[in-house]
Amino acid sequence: MILSPVITSRQNEAVKRARALARGKDVAESGLMLVEGLRLVEESIVEGIRYNQVLVSPQLEGTERGAALRERLLRSGNPVLDATDAVLASISGVAGDQGVAGLAYKRTWKLDDLLPSRANAVPLIAVAWGVQDPGNLGTIIRAADAAGATGVIAAGNSACPYNPKCIRGTMGSIFRLPLIDAQANDAASRESPVKILKELAHRGVTLVATSLTAETRHTDVDLSGPAAIILGGEGAGVPEAVIDQCAVTLRIPIKRDVESLNVASAAAIILYEAARQRGFAGLV
């Protein structure tokens, strides 16, 4: 058996590409996402994610679980490249500490994937509009998955959902929950997120905007039917032009001297209110 050489140079093309993704470069345009760490790579394989390349180091194979992951990657046909611990550490702290970083192919979802046709599946979509912190966006995706939502849309110049910090924040939810990255990166596509909202409304999904000035509390809104919850970014909130498209606006009651809730916290509260109204269907 011919063994592939161990990568020792940080200038290796696969290493440079992984390092660029780790720093957020070309994340939005690339067909790849960087998945770092033993647990996330394990979960991605369970969810059927395929890899362009996976870099592993002795740090990974130093544990029984890590060695098993390497063998699993090989058996599933994913290209594995051996590298030194120093090379993995040059990609990111997570990769260096755990000895594995993979260049995974992104999944492509369509709007129909967020509107399941199976019996008893009522659409519940979280729309992150202008959420610029990738950690917040990742937590929203994780909360949406946990609450039984059918999908997430990132719009209005939100952080890229394939930013490594966002991926880590999802704790694996990004591998299975349908996700549309409807970013307005140029003038030609700037209408795209608005068109998506119009299409949702056309298909019978109620558009629900969050607003600090709304009169109706989140517990007083009927969220048991098809709904898209639109959550505004840090500071700016949901733009008025978007609120004007929505059938309902709501707010979460808070103490008078507290300015607002973190957007990810607000998302979890509202999504779980929707789950409660639906009888926690599908949740355990």
Order of alpha helices (4+ residues) and beta strands (2+ residues): alpha-beta-alpha-beta-alpha-alpha-beta-alpha-alpha-beta-beta-alpha-beta-alpha-beta-alpha-beta-beta-alpha-beta-alpha
